[in-house]
């Protein structure tokens, strides 16, 4: 790493120009090709996927988007002359609008069931031609809402009229500004505040453009860019900060700029590369789940981390060379020559000494707090947000509520049963199934579309009594599949699959929930292996893996409280309470495990460096905690600011990431790394560094701390034998 640092320092202008050229080249490519994001969360092996495939094969033509125009009157009924005349005129204009194929009005015989029983709510179905553009849809929205009055409220929902929230660029800016202010407040030097942010922006900027281009190659969700920015800004600023902090300490000790940059990269830079590797491994571990939408997000986030690490070990040394000693404040520059390295005193030194003095009491208190924060995880329920979770000011939410009031909560998410009926006996069985469904608890209505002569695929629509997100609706889906449908199929050639958006979301959640425990174990095992190789220890990786799982529990607990219970969601403008997005916990596991490993690497690498020089485990833990406490706390504060700013980005999914990661990072850095880990290490003493001799020989040699490891092997052969052969 020192050779790379010296080269980047000597050729600093070339390095900076190379990064600028990379940004411009990628930007030109993205400008020419654009993006091709897509969302396809449905698994191919689920019942709902089979229903969708069957209905698509049976369909003779491609269908475009459709939507609903919903209206509600205050005092009268929708069939009163004034309301009927206003809506009939509006629907007539919509029917003749460009891109509209058909309009089914409740004032016609074909749409007579589209008026609620109390007569106060009605809706019209609007079908668009395939490939209709946004301008045509917007024109229809204007025609529909033009009829609104004080007594007539109109709203729209459905696939065609869905208003997808756009990421708020102010969220990125707010996170960056807060991070700058934190760095400026702590270090009192403008360049210390600016350099980590500039480095992170370079890494995130190149990765964002690269992800745009990658969307043409693999399926990437439209949230991949925002998720990458969230992760990249957090880790990018932190990684650069750790290197800059070590560089500042070297300058204060009297080193020249070039020598200091080389040593900083050969110590903290190694830790940054290793920490970035752990994040990438955790993210790419999601590929084992083999879920398309998650694979794309994981690859996009991994690319972001790789490029932010690359910026930290190439661009940052070049910038440090350009700035020279100005990375120190004026007062620090006046007194830096020959200054002794920073001591382990001060606030964090006193705290480290207190943890060493009372490890059991403080450790137990911290563990109790962490357990309380993680406790809501036990009620975690996965699903998918819909219009019912939007803020009440949204037209989609208003239409959702009006439909629920007039037609029942389940009308917003009917189940679609795809029926394969190859013969007359199967079609008769379908009719009996419809009759049986009407008597099933939890079913409001059930009806089958008439089958034409020669048609072998039928459709049964089942409206539950409960909302699409209700646990009772999920229970109904399983009851139909496990009990009602098998009984109807018995002795016939009929095959029935339960599909529709509600069933598809439920299947996707079930698939991911079943894979979550195994994924956590796989990621924990990978983390254990990496830390074992890095620190030549069994105890430290084991403790790290267990505590990382606990920090993940804290992340889950936070999103359950805010988004599932709804505590504070209204104040934050996050809409109504509901289940957690199915793929969020999987991604949180990968991201949080990587971030937790980062702090473990930065903390323990300094402890091991001290252990290598002194052989005193208690001193190593205390000094390591004291000297990294400030920078870890600052780094965590920056991450909390960055992640927290995304809570206000206008996208529920990204807000879930923001809340979970912000709370978990704060708890991980302040409770786990600053209390629980050092407390346990004090209690374990020299056992922290024990590794069986045979295992030590078998594992590859990886130096995270650079010269410290070399010092250990060359200057302390006796202590090396003690730490690797303690069991003998």
C-alpha positions as CSV (number, residue, x, y, z in Angstrom):
1,X,0.0,0.0,0.0
2,X,2.9,2.4,0.7
3,X,4.1,2.0,-2.9
4,X,0.7,2.9,-4.2
5,X,0.5,5.9,-1.9
6,X,3.9,7.2,-2.9
7,X,3.1,6.8,-6.6
8,X,-0.3,8.7,-6.2
9,X,1.5,11.3,-4.2
10,X,4.2,11.9,-6.8
11,X,1.7,11.9,-9.7
12,X,-1.1,13.6,-7.9
13,X,-2.2,15.9,-10.8
14,X,-2.4,12.9,-13.1
15,X,-4.4,10.9,-10.6
16,X,-6.9,13.7,-10.2
17,X,-7.2,14.2,-13.9
18,X,-7.7,10.5,-14.4
19,X,-10.6,10.5,-12.0
20,X,-12.1,13.6,-13.8
21,X,-11.6,11.8,-17.1
22,X,-13.3,8.6,-15.8
23,X,-16.3,10.7,-14.7
24,X,-16.6,12.4,-18.0
25,X,-16.2,9.2,-20.0
26,X,-18.8,7.4,-18.0
27,X,-21.1,10.4,-18.1
28,X,-20.8,10.6,-21.9
29,X,-21.8,6.9,-22.2
30,X,-24.7,7.4,-19.8
31,X,-25.9,10.4,-21.7
32,X,-25.9,8.5,-25.0
33,X,-27.5,5.3,-23.6
34,X,-29.6,6.5,-20.7
35,X,-30.9,3.9,-18.2
36,X,-33.1,0.8,-18.4
37,X,-34.3,0.1,-14.9
38,X,-37.0,-2.4,-14.2
39,X,-38.8,-4.1,-11.3
40,X,-39.7,-7.8,-11.4
41,X,-39.9,-9.2,-7.8
42,X,-42.0,-12.2,-8.7
43,X,-40.4,-15.6,-8.2
44,X,-41.0,-18.1,-11.0
45,X,-41.6,-21.0,-8.7
46,X,-44.5,-19.6,-6.7
47,X,-48.2,-20.3,-7.1
48,X,-48.9,-16.7,-8.0
49,X,-46.2,-16.8,-10.7
50,X,-47.8,-19.9,-12.2
51,X,-51.2,-18.1,-12.2
52,X,-49.7,-15.1,-14.0
53,X,-48.0,-17.3,-16.6
54,X,-51.1,-19.3,-17.2
55,X,-53.2,-16.2,-17.7
56,X,-50.6,-14.6,-20.0
57,X,-50.5,-17.7,-22.2
58,X,-54.2,-17.8,-22.5
59,X,-54.4,-14.1,-23.4
60,X,-54.6,-13.5,-27.1
61,X,-53.4,-9.9,-27.1
62,X,-51.1,-7.6,-25.2
63,X,-52.9,-5.4,-22.8
64,X,-51.9,-1.9,-21.8
65,X,-52.1,-0.3,-18.4
66,X,-55.4,0.4,-16.7
67,X,-56.6,2.5,-13.8
68,X,-59.7,3.7,-11.9
69,X,-61.4,7.0,-11.6
70,X,-63.1,7.0,-8.1
71,X,-65.6,9.6,-6.9
72,X,-67.6,10.1,-3.8
73,X,-70.4,12.5,-2.9
74,X,-70.8,14.0,0.6
75,X,-74.6,14.3,1.1
76,X,-76.3,12.9,-1.9
77,X,-75.7,9.8,-4.0
78,X,-73.6,9.3,-7.1
79,X,-76.8,8.6,-9.1
80,X,-78.2,12.0,-8.4
81,X,-78.6,14.0,-11.6
82,X,-75.9,16.6,-10.9
83,X,-73.2,14.1,-10.0
84,X,-74.2,11.7,-12.8
85,X,-74.2,14.4,-15.4
86,X,-70.8,15.8,-14.3
87,X,-69.1,12.4,-14.3
88,X,-70.8,11.1,-17.5
89,X,-69.5,14.2,-19.3
90,X,-66.0,13.7,-17.8
91,X,-65.9,10.0,-18.7
92,X,-67.1,10.8,-22.2
93,X,-64.2,13.2,-22.7
94,X,-61.8,10.5,-21.3
95,X,-63.1,7.9,-23.7
96,X,-62.1,10.1,-26.6
97,X,-58.8,11.0,-25.2
98,X,-55.6,9.9,-27.1
99,X,-54.3,6.5,-25.8
100,X,-57.5,5.4,-24.2
101,X,-58.9,2.1,-25.4
102,X,-62.1,1.7,-23.3
103,X,-63.9,3.3,-20.4
104,X,-66.4,1.3,-18.3
105,X,-68.8,3.7,-16.6
106,X,-70.9,2.7,-13.6
107,X,-73.8,4.4,-15.3
108,X,-73.9,1.7,-18.0
109,X,-75.3,-1.9,-17.7
110,X,-71.7,-3.3,-18.0
111,X,-70.6,-1.3,-14.9
112,X,-73.6,-1.4,-12.7
113,X,-71.7,-3.2,-10.0
114,X,-69.2,-0.3,-9.8
115,X,-71.5,1.7,-7.4
116,X,-71.3,1.0,-3.7
117,X,-74.3,-0.3,-1.8
118,X,-74.8,3.0,0.0
119,X,-74.7,4.8,-3.3
120,X,-72.1,7.3,-2.2
121,X,-69.0,5.9,-4.0
122,X,-68.5,4.8,-7.6
123,X,-65.6,4.1,-9.9
124,X,-64.9,3.8,-13.6
125,X,-62.3,1.6,-15.2
126,X,-60.1,3.2,-17.8
127,X,-58.0,1.0,-20.2
128,X,-55.1,2.4,-22.1
129,X,-53.5,1.0,-25.2
130,X,-50.2,-0.8,-24.9
131,X,-47.2,1.6,-24.6
132,X,-49.2,4.7,-23.7
133,X,-47.0,7.6,-22.7
134,X,-47.0,9.8,-19.6
135,X,-48.4,12.8,-21.4
136,X,-51.6,10.9,-22.4
137,X,-52.1,9.6,-18.9
138,X,-51.6,13.1,-17.4
139,X,-54.2,14.5,-19.8
140,X,-56.7,11.8,-18.6
141,X,-56.0,12.8,-15.0
142,X,-56.7,16.4,-15.8
143,X,-60.0,15.5,-17.6
144,X,-61.1,13.4,-14.6
145,X,-60.4,15.9,-11.9
146,X,-61.9,18.8,-13.8
147,X,-65.3,17.7,-12.7
148,X,-64.5,17.9,-9.0
149,X,-66.6,20.3,-6.8
150,X,-67.3,20.9,-3.2
151,X,-69.9,18.1,-3.1
152,X,-68.0,15.7,-5.5
153,X,-64.5,14.4,-4.6
154,X,-62.5,12.7,-7.3
155,X,-59.3,10.6,-7.0
156,X,-57.4,8.1,-9.1
157,X,-55.5,4.9,-8.6
158,X,-54.5,1.7,-10.3
159,X,-51.4,0.8,-12.3
160,X,-51.8,3.6,-14.9
161,X,-52.4,6.3,-12.4
162,X,-49.8,5.3,-9.8
163,X,-47.7,8.2,-8.8
164,X,-44.3,6.7,-8.1
165,X,-42.4,8.9,-5.6
166,X,-39.2,10.4,-7.0
167,X,-36.0,10.5,-4.9
168,X,-35.5,13.9,-3.4
169,X,-32.0,15.2,-4.3
170,X,-32.1,17.5,-1.2
171,X,-31.7,14.3,0.9
172,X,-28.3,13.7,-0.6
173,X,-27.4,17.4,-0.2
174,X,-28.6,17.5,3.4
175,X,-26.6,14.4,4.4
176,X,-23.5,15.9,2.8
177,X,-23.9,19.3,4.5
178,X,-24.5,17.7,7.9
179,X,-21.4,15.5,7.5
180,X,-19.3,18.5,6.6
181,X,-20.6,20.4,9.6
182,X,-19.8,17.5,11.9
183,X,-16.2,17.2,10.6
184,X,-15.7,20.9,10.8
185,X,-17.0,21.1,14.4
186,X,-14.8,18.2,15.5
187,X,-11.5,18.9,13.7
188,X,-11.7,22.7,13.3
189,X,-10.0,22.4,9.9
190,X,-11.8,23.0,6.6
191,X,-9.8,20.6,4.5
192,X,-10.3,17.8,7.0
193,X,-14.1,18.4,6.6
194,X,-13.9,18.7,2.8
195,X,-11.5,15.9,1.8
196,X,-13.6,12.9,2.9
197,X,-16.7,14.4,1.3
198,X,-14.9,15.1,-2.0
199,X,-13.5,11.6,-2.1
200,X,-16.9,10.0,-1.3
201,X,-18.6,12.2,-4.0
202,X,-16.1,11.0,-6.6
203,X,-16.6,7.4,-5.7
204,X,-20.4,7.7,-5.6
205,X,-20.6,9.8,-8.7
206,X,-18.6,7.3,-10.8
207,X,-20.5,4.4,-9.4
208,X,-23.9,6.0,-10.1
209,X,-23.1,6.5,-13.7
210,X,-21.6,2.9,-13.9
211,X,-24.9,1.6,-12.5
212,X,-26.9,3.5,-15.1
213,X,-24.9,1.8,-17.8
214,X,-25.1,-1.6,-16.0
215,X,-28.9,-1.4,-16.0
216,X,-28.7,-2.2,-19.8
217,X,-27.0,-5.5,-18.9
218,X,-28.8,-6.9,-15.9
219,X,-32.1,-6.2,-14.2
220,X,-31.8,-3.4,-11.7
221,X,-34.5,-1.8,-9.6
222,X,-35.1,1.9,-9.9
223,X,-34.2,2.2,-6.2
224,X,-30.6,0.9,-6.9
225,X,-29.2,4.4,-7.6
226,X,-30.6,5.9,-4.4
227,X,-29.6,2.9,-2.3
228,X,-26.1,3.1,-3.8
229,X,-25.9,6.8,-2.9
230,X,-27.0,6.0,0.6
231,X,-24.3,3.4,1.2
232,X,-21.6,5.1,-0.8
233,X,-21.8,8.4,0.9
234,X,-21.8,6.8,4.3
235,X,-18.8,4.4,3.8
236,X,-17.0,6.7,1.4
237,X,-16.8,9.6,3.9
238,X,-15.9,7.2,6.8
239,X,-13.1,5.4,4.8
240,X,-11.5,8.7,3.8
241,X,-11.9,10.0,7.3
242,X,-9.9,7.1,8.8
243,X,-7.0,7.7,6.4
244,X,-7.1,11.4,6.9
245,X,-7.1,11.0,10.7
246,X,-4.0,8.8,10.6
247,X,-2.3,11.2,8.2
248,X,-2.9,14.1,10.6
249,X,-1.5,12.1,13.5
250,X,1.6,11.4,11.4
251,X,2.1,15.0,10.5
252,X,1.7,16.0,14.2
253,X,4.5,13.6,15.0
254,X,6.8,15.4,12.6
255,X,6.7,13.4,9.4
256,X,6.8,14.9,6.0
257,X,3.7,14.9,3.8
258,X,4.9,12.2,1.4
259,X,6.1,9.9,4.2
260,X,2.9,10.5,6.2
261,X,0.6,9.7,3.3
262,X,2.6,6.5,2.7
263,X,2.4,5.4,6.3
264,X,-1.3,6.4,6.6
265,X,-2.2,4.2,3.6
266,X,0.0,1.4,4.8
267,X,-1.9,1.2,8.1
268,X,-5.3,2.8,8.0
269,X,-5.5,2.3,4.2
270,X,-5.0,-1.5,4.7
271,X,-7.9,-1.5,7.2
272,X,-10.0,0.5,4.7
273,X,-9.4,-2.0,1.9
274,X,-10.1,-4.9,4.2
275,X,-13.3,-3.2,5.6
276,X,-14.5,-2.5,2.1
277,X,-13.8,-6.1,1.2
278,X,-16.1,-7.3,4.1
279,X,-18.9,-5.0,2.9
280,X,-18.6,-6.3,-0.7
281,X,-18.5,-9.9,0.5
282,X,-21.6,-9.3,2.6
283,X,-23.4,-7.6,-0.3
284,X,-22.5,-10.2,-2.9
285,X,-23.5,-12.9,-0.4
286,X,-27.1,-11.9,-1.4
287,X,-26.5,-13.6,-4.8
288,X,-26.9,-16.9,-3.0
289,X,-30.6,-16.1,-2.6
290,X,-31.0,-16.1,-6.4
291,X,-33.7,-13.4,-6.4
292,X,-33.4,-11.1,-9.4
293,X,-34.3,-7.8,-7.9
294,X,-32.0,-8.3,-4.9
295,X,-29.2,-9.6,-7.1
296,X,-29.3,-6.3,-9.0
297,X,-29.4,-4.1,-5.9
298,X,-26.5,-6.1,-4.3
299,X,-24.3,-5.8,-7.4
300,X,-25.1,-2.1,-7.7
301,X,-24.3,-1.4,-4.1
302,X,-21.1,-3.6,-4.3
303,X,-19.9,-1.5,-7.3
304,X,-20.4,1.6,-5.2
305,X,-18.4,0.3,-2.3
306,X,-15.5,-0.8,-4.6
307,X,-15.3,2.6,-6.3
308,X,-15.4,4.5,-3.0
309,X,-12.6,2.3,-1.7
310,X,-10.6,2.9,-4.9
311,X,-11.1,6.7,-4.5
312,X,-9.9,6.5,-0.9
313,X,-6.6,4.7,-1.8
314,X,-5.8,6.6,-5.0
315,X,-7.6,10.0,-5.2
316,X,-7.3,10.8,-1.5
317,X,-3.5,10.4,-1.4
318,X,-3.2,12.7,-4.4
319,X,-5.4,15.3,-2.8
320,X,-3.5,15.1,0.4
321,X,-0.3,15.7,-1.5
322,X,-1.9,18.8,-3.2
323,X,-3.1,20.3,0.1
324,X,0.1,19.5,2.0
325,X,0.2,20.5,5.7
326,X,-3.1,22.5,5.4
327,X,-4.9,19.3,6.5
328,X,-4.0,20.6,10.0
329,X,-5.5,23.7,11.5
330,X,-3.3,26.7,11.8
331,X,-2.7,26.2,15.5
332,X,-1.9,22.5,14.8
333,X,0.6,23.5,12.1
334,X,2.4,25.9,14.5
335,X,2.9,23.2,17.1
336,X,3.2,20.1,15.0
337,X,6.9,19.8,14.4
338,X,8.3,16.9,16.5
339,X,5.1,16.7,18.4
340,X,4.6,13.4,20.2
341,X,1.9,11.0,18.9
342,X,-1.5,11.6,20.4
343,X,-1.9,10.0,23.8
344,X,-4.7,7.8,24.9
345,X,-6.0,10.4,27.4
346,X,-8.9,12.8,27.0
347,X,-12.6,11.9,27.0
348,X,-12.2,8.6,25.1
349,X,-9.1,7.7,27.1
350,X,-11.1,8.2,30.4
351,X,-14.0,6.2,29.0
352,X,-11.7,3.3,27.9
353,X,-10.2,3.2,31.4
354,X,-13.7,3.1,32.9
355,X,-14.7,0.2,30.7
356,X,-11.5,-1.6,31.7
357,X,-12.3,-1.0,35.4
358,X,-15.9,-2.2,35.2
359,X,-16.3,-4.5,32.2
360,X,-19.0,-6.7,33.6
361,X,-21.4,-4.0,34.8
362,X,-21.1,-1.8,31.7
363,X,-21.2,-4.7,29.3
364,X,-24.4,-6.1,30.8
365,X,-26.1,-2.7,30.8
366,X,-25.2,-2.2,27.1
367,X,-26.4,-5.7,26.2
368,X,-29.7,-5.0,28.0
369,X,-30.3,-1.8,26.0
370,X,-29.4,-3.6,22.7
371,X,-31.8,-6.5,23.6
372,X,-34.6,-4.0,24.3
373,X,-34.0,-2.2,20.9
374,X,-34.0,-5.5,19.1
375,X,-37.0,-7.0,20.8
376,X,-39.6,-5.6,18.3
377,X,-37.9,-7.8,15.6
378,X,-39.9,-10.8,17.0
379,X,-43.0,-9.3,15.4
380,X,-41.5,-8.5,12.0
381,X,-43.9,-9.0,9.2
382,X,-42.9,-8.8,5.6
383,X,-45.1,-7.6,2.7
384,X,-45.4,-4.8,0.2
385,X,-46.5,-1.2,0.7
386,X,-49.4,-0.1,-1.5
387,X,-51.6,3.0,-1.9
388,X,-52.9,2.5,1.6
389,X,-49.5,3.4,3.0
390,X,-49.2,6.7,1.2
391,X,-49.7,10.1,2.9
392,X,-53.4,11.2,3.0
393,X,-52.6,14.0,0.6
394,X,-51.9,11.6,-2.3
395,X,-54.7,11.0,-4.8
396,X,-53.8,7.3,-4.9
397,X,-54.3,7.1,-1.1
398,X,-57.6,9.0,-1.3
399,X,-58.9,6.7,-4.0
400,X,-57.8,3.7,-1.9
401,X,-59.7,4.9,1.1
402,X,-62.8,5.7,-0.9
403,X,-62.8,2.2,-2.4
404,X,-62.3,0.7,1.0
405,X,-65.2,2.8,2.5
406,X,-67.6,2.0,-0.3
407,X,-66.8,-1.6,-1.3
408,X,-64.8,-3.1,1.5
409,X,-61.1,-3.2,2.5
410,X,-60.4,-6.3,0.3
411,X,-61.7,-4.6,-2.9
412,X,-58.3,-2.9,-3.2
413,X,-56.5,-6.2,-3.5
414,X,-58.7,-9.0,-5.0
415,X,-57.2,-12.5,-5.4
416,X,-57.2,-13.8,-9.0
417,X,-57.6,-17.5,-9.4
418,X,-56.3,-18.9,-12.7
419,X,-58.3,-22.1,-13.5
420,X,-57.1,-24.6,-16.0
421,X,-60.2,-26.5,-17.1
422,X,-59.5,-28.7,-20.1
423,X,-62.9,-30.5,-20.2
424,X,-66.5,-30.1,-19.3
425,X,-66.0,-31.9,-16.0
426,X,-63.3,-29.4,-15.0
427,X,-65.6,-26.5,-15.9
428,X,-68.3,-27.9,-13.8
429,X,-65.8,-28.3,-10.9
430,X,-64.9,-24.6,-11.4
431,X,-68.6,-23.6,-10.9
432,X,-68.7,-25.7,-7.7
433,X,-65.5,-24.0,-6.5
434,X,-67.1,-20.6,-7.0
435,X,-70.0,-21.6,-4.9
436,X,-67.7,-23.1,-2.2
437,X,-65.6,-19.9,-2.1
438,X,-68.6,-17.7,-1.2
439,X,-69.0,-19.7,2.0
440,X,-65.3,-19.5,3.1
441,X,-64.6,-17.3,6.1
442,X,-62.7,-14.1,5.0
443,X,-64.2,-14.0,1.5
444,X,-66.5,-11.1,0.8
445,X,-67.5,-12.0,-2.8
446,X,-66.4,-14.6,-5.4
447,X,-67.3,-14.7,-9.1
448,X,-66.1,-16.3,-12.3
449,X,-65.8,-14.7,-15.7
450,X,-67.8,-16.5,-18.4
451,X,-65.7,-18.9,-20.4
452,X,-66.1,-18.8,-24.2
453,X,-66.5,-21.9,-26.4
454,X,-63.1,-23.7,-26.7
455,X,-61.6,-21.7,-23.9
456,X,-59.7,-23.8,-21.3
457,X,-58.5,-21.2,-18.9
458,X,-60.9,-19.4,-16.6
459,X,-60.6,-16.6,-14.0
460,X,-62.2,-16.4,-10.6
461,X,-62.1,-13.1,-8.7
462,X,-62.1,-13.4,-4.9
463,X,-62.5,-10.3,-2.8
464,X,-61.3,-10.8,0.8
465,X,-63.0,-9.1,3.7
466,X,-59.7,-7.7,4.9
467,X,-57.1,-5.3,3.3
468,X,-54.3,-6.5,1.1
469,X,-51.7,-6.0,3.8
470,X,-53.7,-7.7,6.6
471,X,-52.3,-10.9,8.1
472,X,-55.8,-12.3,7.8
473,X,-55.6,-11.9,4.0
474,X,-52.3,-13.9,4.0
475,X,-54.0,-16.6,6.1
476,X,-56.9,-16.7,3.6
477,X,-54.4,-17.2,0.7
478,X,-52.8,-20.2,2.5
479,X,-56.2,-21.6,3.5
480,X,-57.4,-21.5,-0.1
481,X,-54.2,-23.2,-1.4
482,X,-54.0,-25.8,1.4
483,X,-57.6,-26.7,2.0
484,X,-60.3,-25.3,-0.3
485,X,-58.7,-25.7,-3.7
486,X,-57.2,-29.2,-3.2
487,X,-60.6,-30.4,-2.1
488,X,-62.2,-28.9,-5.2
489,X,-59.5,-30.3,-7.5
490,X,-59.8,-33.8,-6.1
491,X,-61.0,-36.3,-8.7
492,X,-61.0,-33.8,-11.6
493,X,-58.6,-32.5,-14.2
494,X,-59.0,-28.9,-13.0
495,X,-55.9,-27.1,-11.8
496,X,-56.2,-23.8,-9.9
497,X,-53.5,-21.3,-9.0
498,X,-54.0,-18.3,-6.6
499,X,-52.5,-15.2,-8.2
500,X,-53.0,-11.5,-8.4
501,X,-50.9,-8.6,-6.9
502,X,-51.8,-9.4,-3.3
503,X,-50.9,-13.1,-3.6
504,X,-47.8,-12.3,-5.5
505,X,-46.6,-9.9,-2.8
506,X,-47.4,-12.5,-0.1
507,X,-45.5,-15.2,-2.0
508,X,-42.4,-13.0,-2.5
509,X,-42.4,-12.2,1.3
510,X,-42.7,-15.9,2.2
511,X,-39.8,-16.8,-0.1
512,X,-37.5,-14.2,1.3
513,X,-38.5,-14.8,4.9
514,X,-37.7,-18.5,4.5
515,X,-34.2,-17.6,3.2
516,X,-33.4,-15.0,5.7
517,X,-32.1,-17.2,8.6
518,X,-29.8,-19.2,6.3
519,X,-28.6,-15.9,4.7
520,X,-27.7,-14.5,8.2
521,X,-25.8,-17.6,9.1
522,X,-23.9,-17.6,5.7
523,X,-22.9,-13.9,6.2
524,X,-21.9,-14.5,9.8
525,X,-19.7,-17.5,8.7
526,X,-18.0,-15.4,6.0
527,X,-17.4,-12.6,8.5
528,X,-16.0,-15.0,11.0
529,X,-13.6,-16.4,8.4
530,X,-12.4,-13.0,7.2
531,X,-11.8,-11.7,10.8
532,X,-10.0,-15.0,11.7
533,X,-7.6,-14.5,8.8
534,X,-7.1,-10.8,9.6
535,X,-6.5,-11.0,13.3
536,X,-5.2,-14.5,13.8
537,X,-7.8,-15.2,16.5
538,X,-10.9,-17.3,17.1
539,X,-12.5,-15.4,19.9
540,X,-12.6,-11.9,18.3
541,X,-14.3,-13.2,15.1
542,X,-16.8,-15.2,17.1
543,X,-17.7,-12.2,19.3
544,X,-17.8,-10.0,16.3
545,X,-20.2,-12.3,14.4
546,X,-22.6,-12.7,17.3
547,X,-22.6,-8.9,18.0
548,X,-23.1,-8.1,14.3
549,X,-26.3,-10.2,14.4
550,X,-27.4,-8.2,17.4
551,X,-26.9,-5.0,15.6
552,X,-28.9,-6.3,12.7
553,X,-31.7,-7.1,15.3
554,X,-31.5,-3.4,16.3
555,X,-32.0,-2.4,12.7
556,X,-35.0,-4.6,12.3
557,X,-36.5,-3.4,15.6
558,X,-36.2,0.2,14.4
559,X,-38.2,-0.3,11.2
560,X,-40.8,-2.5,12.9
561,X,-41.5,0.3,15.5
562,X,-41.6,3.1,12.9
563,X,-43.1,1.5,9.8
564,X,-45.0,-1.5,11.1
565,X,-46.3,-0.1,14.4
566,X,-46.5,3.4,12.9
567,X,-44.8,5.2,15.8
568,X,-43.5,8.5,14.4
569,X,-44.3,7.6,10.8
570,X,-46.9,10.4,10.6
571,X,-44.5,13.0,12.0
572,X,-41.9,12.0,9.5
573,X,-44.4,12.1,6.6
574,X,-44.0,8.4,5.9
575,X,-47.7,7.5,5.5
576,X,-49.6,4.9,7.4
577,X,-48.3,1.8,9.2
578,X,-47.9,-1.4,7.3
579,X,-45.7,-4.4,6.8
580,X,-42.0,-4.0,5.9
581,X,-41.0,-4.2,2.3
582,X,-40.0,-7.8,1.6
583,X,-36.5,-7.2,0.3
584,X,-35.5,-4.6,2.9
585,X,-34.5,-7.0,5.7
586,X,-32.3,-9.0,3.3
587,X,-30.5,-5.9,2.1
588,X,-30.2,-4.5,5.7
589,X,-28.5,-7.8,6.7
590,X,-25.9,-7.5,4.0
591,X,-25.3,-3.8,4.5
592,X,-25.3,-3.7,8.3
593,X,-23.1,-6.8,8.6
594,X,-20.6,-5.1,6.4
595,X,-20.7,-1.8,8.2
596,X,-20.5,-3.5,11.6
597,X,-17.4,-5.4,10.4
598,X,-15.9,-2.0,9.4
599,X,-16.0,-0.7,12.9
600,X,-14.7,-4.0,14.2
601,X,-11.8,-3.9,11.8
602,X,-10.9,-0.3,12.7
603,X,-11.2,-0.9,16.4
604,X,-9.5,-4.3,16.7
605,X,-6.7,-3.5,14.2
606,X,-5.5,-0.7,16.4
607,X,-5.7,-3.0,19.4
608,X,-3.7,-5.7,17.7
609,X,-1.2,-3.1,16.6
610,X,-0.7,-2.2,20.3
611,X,-0.7,-5.9,21.3
612,X,2.1,-6.5,18.8
613,X,4.3,-3.8,20.3
614,X,3.6,-4.5,24.0
615,X,2.2,-7.9,24.6
616,X,-0.1,-6.5,27.2
617,X,-3.7,-7.4,26.3
618,X,-5.3,-5.0,28.8
619,X,-3.3,-2.1,27.6
620,X,-3.8,-3.0,24.0
621,X,-7.6,-3.0,24.4
622,X,-7.6,0.2,26.4
623,X,-5.3,2.1,24.1
624,X,-7.0,0.8,20.9
625,X,-10.3,1.9,22.2
626,X,-9.1,5.3,23.4
627,X,-7.3,6.1,20.1
628,X,-10.1,5.0,17.8
629,X,-13.0,6.1,19.9
630,X,-13.2,9.6,18.6
631,X,-12.9,8.8,15.0
632,X,-15.4,5.9,15.2
633,X,-17.8,8.1,17.0
634,X,-17.4,10.8,14.4
635,X,-17.7,8.3,11.6
636,X,-20.9,6.9,13.1
637,X,-22.3,10.4,13.5
638,X,-21.6,11.0,9.8
639,X,-23.3,7.8,8.8
640,X,-26.3,8.6,11.0
641,X,-26.5,12.0,9.3
642,X,-26.3,10.6,5.8
643,X,-28.7,7.7,6.5
644,X,-31.1,9.9,8.5
645,X,-31.3,12.4,5.6
646,X,-32.6,9.7,3.3
647,X,-35.6,9.2,5.6
648,X,-37.0,12.5,4.1
649,X,-36.2,11.5,0.5
650,X,-39.9,10.8,-0.4
651,X,-39.6,7.1,-1.0
652,X,-40.9,4.7,1.6
653,X,-38.4,1.9,0.8
654,X,-35.4,4.2,1.1
655,X,-36.9,5.7,4.3
656,X,-37.0,2.1,5.7
657,X,-33.3,1.7,4.9
658,X,-32.5,5.2,6.4
659,X,-34.3,4.5,9.7
660,X,-32.9,1.0,10.2
661,X,-29.3,1.8,9.3
662,X,-29.2,5.1,11.2
663,X,-30.4,3.6,14.4
664,X,-28.3,0.4,14.0
665,X,-25.1,2.3,13.2
666,X,-25.5,4.5,16.3
667,X,-26.2,1.5,18.5
668,X,-23.4,-0.5,16.9
669,X,-20.7,2.2,17.3
670,X,-21.6,3.6,20.7
671,X,-22.8,0.5,22.5
672,X,-21.3,-2.5,20.8
673,X,-17.8,-1.2,19.7
674,X,-17.3,1.3,22.6
675,X,-18.7,-0.9,25.4
676,X,-19.5,-4.5,24.7
677,X,-16.5,-5.5,22.6
678,X,-13.8,-3.9,24.8
679,X,-15.6,-5.2,27.9
680,X,-15.6,-8.8,26.6
681,X,-11.9,-8.5,25.5
682,X,-10.9,-7.2,28.9
683,X,-12.6,-10.2,30.5
684,X,-10.9,-12.7,28.1
685,X,-7.4,-11.3,28.4
686,X,-4.7,-13.0,26.3
687,X,-7.3,-15.5,25.1
688,X,-8.4,-12.8,22.6
689,X,-5.3,-13.5,20.5
690,X,-5.2,-17.3,20.7
691,X,-5.2,-19.3,17.5
692,X,-4.3,-23.1,17.3
693,X,-0.9,-23.5,15.7
694,X,-2.1,-25.8,12.9
695,X,-4.8,-23.4,12.0
696,X,-2.4,-20.5,12.0
697,X,-0.1,-22.3,9.5
698,X,-3.0,-23.3,7.3
699,X,-4.6,-19.8,7.0
700,X,-3.2,-17.3,4.5
701,X,-1.1,-14.4,5.9
702,X,-3.1,-11.1,5.6
703,X,-1.7,-8.0,7.2
704,X,-4.4,-5.5,8.1
705,X,-2.2,-3.3,10.3
706,X,0.9,-3.3,8.0
707,X,4.1,-2.7,9.9
708,X,2.7,-3.8,13.2
709,X,2.3,-7.4,12.0
710,X,5.8,-7.4,10.7
711,X,7.0,-6.1,14.1
712,X,5.1,-8.9,15.8
713,X,6.7,-11.6,13.8
714,X,10.2,-10.2,13.8
715,X,10.6,-8.7,17.3
716,X,8.4,-11.0,19.4
717,X,8.7,-14.6,18.3
718,X,8.1,-15.8,21.8
719,X,4.9,-13.9,22.1
720,X,3.8,-15.1,18.7
721,X,4.2,-18.7,19.9
722,X,2.2,-17.9,23.0
723,X,-0.7,-16.4,21.0
724,X,-0.8,-19.1,18.4
725,X,-0.2,-22.1,20.7
726,X,-1.9,-21.2,23.9
727,X,-3.7,-24.5,24.0
728,X,-0.5,-26.5,24.0
